[in-house]
Amino acid sequence: KPFHPPAKGAPYDFMAPRTRGMNAVVNANWIRMLHAVSEGCFMQGDSAYSEQISKLEALAKKSYVKRFLDRGSGLVTERLPALDSSFPPSELPCYAALAAGVASRQDAEKIIRRCTDPEKLMLRIGSPSGSRYVVEGLIRYGHAEMALQYVKTVFGPMIRNGKTLWEAFEGGTRCHAWGSYSLYCVWKSKAGK
């Protein structure tokens, strides 16, 4: 199923109330960091510390799901009543949760269905930087082909219109190499690494 491009005029502004979900994203990154530390300790031969960090990671994942995952809607949200509720949900915390591996297979499939539904009004990820969560989340849950389709859809206009990576999918400055991480993830997945 093809991805739809980000909505025009809806870039992700980290300071605006409509961009709720930042705590969900920060916590997902913290869980990813715990996983990396655990693996690093294990590779260095410190299996006892690795095991302790793995237990902390498991607790963090359970807490994350309890706090942020709304199983009714199939979306990750912060549910902060102080924020204006007239804004639609956002893809960013949903895909960040998938990239961190916090969702069960069933919950992940529901999140992916909701985020890829072109009829669902959502704040779409509007930059190459945020796209890494989409790609990593899809690949983690076995959707490498969907990740490739996403990359083709959102990075295609940049390639066709200037051969550089932009700050945002709708433009911005035109030379941002850090935006290539999503491309690397897809390549790594396809190469079997």
C-alpha positions, -999 to 999 in steps of 0.1 A, spaced: 0 0 0 16 33 -11 24 60 15 9 94 12 33 123 14 33 146 44 5 172 44 15 205 31 19 232 57 21 207 86 58 205 95 66 192 130 71 222 152 85 209 185 73 240 205 37 241 193 9 225 214 -3 206 184 29 186 184 20 167 215 38 134 218 73 147 225 74 130 259 65 98 242 93 104 217 119 112 244 109 82 264 111 59 234 146 72 228 155 65 264 143 29 260 165 26 228 194 39 248 189 13 275 189 -14 249 221 -1 234 238 1 268 227 -34 276 241 -48 243 273 -28 248 278 -43 283 272 -78 270 296 -73 242 322 -61 267 317 -92 288 297 -76 316 267 -99 314 256 -91 350 253 -54 343 238 -62 309 211 -82 326 203 -54 351 199 -29 323 177 -54 303 154 -57 333 152 -19 335 145 -18 298 116 -43 302 101 -23 330 104 9 310 86 -7 280 57 -19 302 54 16 317 56 32 283 28 11 269 6 17 300 12 55 298 13 63 261 -5 35 241 -42 41 235 -53 6 224 -88 19 216 -74 43 189 -44 22 180 -22 53 185 6 65 208 -4 97 224 4 117 256 -32 123 266 -23 156 281 -56 175 288 -38 209 290 -30 207 253 -55 218 227 -74 186 217 -86 200 184 -54 190 167 -52 155 151 -28 129 165 7 127 152 27 100 135 60 109 153 53 93 188 37 63 171 67 55 150 91 64 178 74 37 199 78 12 171 114 20 166 120 14 203 102 -19 201 77 -12 229 46 -25 211 34 -61 209 31 -75 173 -7 -70 175 -4 -34 188 23 -26 162 2 -38 133 -27 -16 145 -4 14 149 9 8 114 -26 5 99 -37 37 116 -6 57 106 -7 45 69 -44 51 65 -47 80 40 -82 88 54 -69 92 89 -63 129 97 -28 130 113 1 153 117 26 136 93 63 135 99 76 164 78 114 160 78 141 135 70 152 136 106 118 123 118 116 98 90 141 76 107 114 66 132 91 55 104 118 35 87 132 19 118 98 11 132 86 -5 100 117 -26 97 117 -37 133 82 -51 129 90 -69 96 78 -43 70 110 -36 51 91 -33 18 68 -7 33 98 12 46 113 12 12 81 25 -3 80 52 23 115 63 15 107 64 -22 76 85 -16 91 111 8 127 113 -5 118 110 -42 110 147 -47 143 157 -31 162 135 -55 143 147 -85 145 184 -76 180 190 -66 199 158 -57 204 169 -21 186 162 12 165 190 24 158 202 59 121 194 55 101 174 29 85 206 18 117 225 14 138 245 38 176 246 34 189 222 8 219 205 22 213 182 52 234 150 50 221 140 85 188 133 68 202 103 50 199 80 81 166 66 68 182 57 35 210 39 54 185 19 74 166 7 44 199 -2 26 211 -21 57 178 -39 59 179 -49 23 215 -59 26 206 -82 54 229 -65 80 
